[in-house]
Amino acid sequence: MNCDETEVLLHGLLDDEVDPENAYCVETHLGDCTRCAAKLHALRVVREAMAKADLRFTAPPALRTRIRAMLPVAPVATPSWRALIVSFSFGSALSAAAAVLLLIAVARPDQDQVVVSNVVSAHLRSLEGNHLTDVQTGDQQGVKPWLGNRLAAAPPVPDLTAQGFSLVGGRIDYVLGKPVAAIVYRRSGHLINLFVAQGAEAERAERVASMQGVNVDLWSEKGLNLCAVGDVSADELEDFRKSFEAAAWAARI
């Protein structure tokens, strides 16, 4: 994908309206093109500025009076008890239905699907060429400070060799257009990318998903949003998550 094609899709990517295939192509291009990456950053800055600006206009009171004067006066009819009962029942049914729909909307994390699409694209992109690691070492003391120097805070980088997950290295990647830590582990020839982002407002239970033959495990804790991605089984990915949690928080690495 070239710069012209990417620029057409930048606004859609910003609003999470680009399908996974095109999103992957755009993100791949952004990883290699500083010009387009800068344009996406500029769009995000403008969007945040507009969100903070007070653009609401309050109409003057005289406008309401003028509009009411232009409307025809409808005759006032006294409703029957039957009409009132039917109206009340119908309104109650609508309120109940609205409450159910609201519950479904809140309980269905559509944002997770966007995150899954982003991390799967980043995972697949990392397997191409030399995109897997920026710092390649099996020493956690080499990976953690390297990431900490480039991000707001250093993520935990536990040694999971004893649990069957060997540390490969780390890099800076992008999820939803924001820089995150990507810590790479290997399990029996299979690679697992662990994406770690600061700023989780509340802990969220594990959510498991699958896309393009890749399994994804998302969860939030200790002020971090974490996402493990790999072409391993869901059970192996769960073992990785549990091993990571036990080693990272116990040792406070």
SULRAKA-V256461 format. One record per backbone hydrogen bond with DSSP energy under -0.5 kcal/mol. CO is the residue of the C=O (numbers start at 1). NH is the residue of the N-H. If there is no record, write none. Layout:
CO_NH / CO_NH
This chain:
2_6 / 3_7 / 4_8 / 5_9 / 6_9 / 6_10 / 7_10 / 7_11 / 9_13 / 10_14 / 11_15 / 12_17 / 13_16 / 19_23 / 20_24 / 21_25 / 22_26 / 23_27 / 24_28 / 25_29 / 26_30 / 27_31 / 28_32 / 29_32 / 29_33 / 32_34 / 33_37 / 34_38 / 35_39 / 36_40 / 37_41 / 38_42 / 39_43 / 40_44 / 41_45 / 42_46 / 43_47 / 44_48 / 45_49 / 46_50 / 47_51 / 48_52 / 49_53 / 53_55 / 57_59 / 60_63 / 60_64 / 61_64 / 61_65 / 62_66 / 63_67 / 64_68 / 65_69 / 66_70 / 67_70 / 67_71 / 68_71 / 72_74 / 75_77 / 77_79 / 80_84 / 81_85 / 82_86 / 83_87 / 84_88 / 85_89 / 86_90 / 87_91 / 88_92 / 89_93 / 90_94 / 91_95 / 92_96 / 93_97 / 94_98 / 95_99 / 96_100 / 97_101 / 98_102 / 99_103 / 100_104 / 101_105 / 102_106 / 103_107 / 104_108 / 107_109 / 108_110 / 109_112 / 109_113 / 110_113 / 110_114 / 111_115 / 112_116 / 113_117 / 114_118 / 115_119 / 116_120 / 117_121 / 118_122 / 119_123 / 120_124 / 121_125 / 122_126 / 123_127 / 124_127 / 125_128 / 128_131 / 135_137 / 135_170 / 138_140 / 139_142 / 139_143 / 140_144 / 142_146 / 143_147 / 144_148 / 145_149 / 147_150 / 147_151 / 158_160 / 160_163 / 160_165 / 161_164 / 164_166 / 166_186 / 168_137 / 169_184 / 170_134 / 170_135 / 171_173 / 171_182 / 173_180 / 175_178 / 178_175 / 180_173 / 181_183 / 181_196 / 182_171 / 183_194 / 184_168 / 184_169 / 185_192 / 186_166 / 187_190 / 190_187 / 191_231 / 192_185 / 192_194 / 193_195 / 193_229 / 194_183 / 195_227 / 196_181 / 197_225 / 204_220 / 207_218 / 209_216 / 211_214 / 214_211 / 215_230 / 216_209 / 217_228 / 218_207 / 219_226 / 220_204 / 221_224 / 223_199 / 223_200 / 224_221 / 224_226 / 225_197 / 226_219 / 227_195 / 228_217 / 229_193 / 230_215 / 230_232 / 233_237 / 234_238 / 235_239 / 236_240 / 237_241 / 238_242 / 239_243 / 240_244 / 241_245 / 242_246 / 243_247 / 244_248 / 245_249 / 246_250 / 247_251 / 248_252 / 248_253
